[in-house]
Amino acid sequence: MNRLNTLSGQRSWAIGALRRFSRSTAAMLLCVVVAGYVALGAASSGSFFEGPSVRVFLQYLATPILIGLAQMVALCVGQLNLAVGALGGFTACLMGVLMADHGMPAGLAVIVGLSTATAIGLATGVAIVATQINGFIVTLATMTILLGAQYRLTGTRTVDGYSRTLRDFGSAAPLNTPLVFVTALVAAALLAAFMYRTVAGRRLLAAGGNPLAARLSGISTDRQIVVAHTLSGLLIGVAAVTATASLPGVNRSVGGDWLLPSFAAPIIGGVALTGGSIAVLGTVLAAFVTRLIDAARAQFSLDPSWVNLLIGLVVLGTVAGGRLHQTRLEKSPQSPTALPQKGGAQ
């Protein structure tokens, strides 16, 4: 009897979880991804489903996933990171120069790159907390500094003589599944486990969702801002590694087009700009959507500016829709924050 009750309980839980997922943003995005992929495959007469096309599509999906996750971590504490592209480009160029100009082994260069990106993220968080200046301004200043440093590293040249080991990692694709894409998925899984299953992750969400309540509970919101930017820097460093491994060379343009996709993925995926929420699966699926849009641009030879326009409109519509929904909830009589109506009970 106990076993039957247990099985019945597990079945009810599974059905409930499936129903909740079916009403989520991730479920909608999953449908968009499947429909979009099938449509592109049909438009290409099936060539989009072939191994080489799948491999290229997934290879250049790794970086959008990682930069989306990096921005998501900053957003979860109510911060914005405008330095995503500049930090990624600088880190990629740093690793390329260390390998090509100084003969540094690939493994050591990657460690230096990851450590540098993480340290810059840490310094950014400390600067925000120490100066009490809005993170928008601090990360804007960080972006400007890093763009200058990136140009200082490479100038007008393209660094392409770096380690063959890293290039092999970038091109490796067992069963047409690139290792750089697997790296991005592993990073997403580890981030989800950290945010959902650890005390440190729950503190980040608490600090972003209600800073006053977090402080009253003994959680240092300043510390969570530093942790969030440090973790964001680490993820940007991983994105720089995947980009360096996948690209034929690195130059001052690397990272220049990362800022919009870094915001698009988490916002479309369901992350609130006000903090206190994450959506790892939604962010990953939204990165798929933006990559499908880019693939459609290449398929139909569209102007790249139209792609940015479309993504920008989707992001703006998502933010506006979320704000409208929140306003309706606040005005609803069932909402705990709704104001009492005139003529109501006193």
Disulfide bonds with the S-S distance in Angstrom:
none
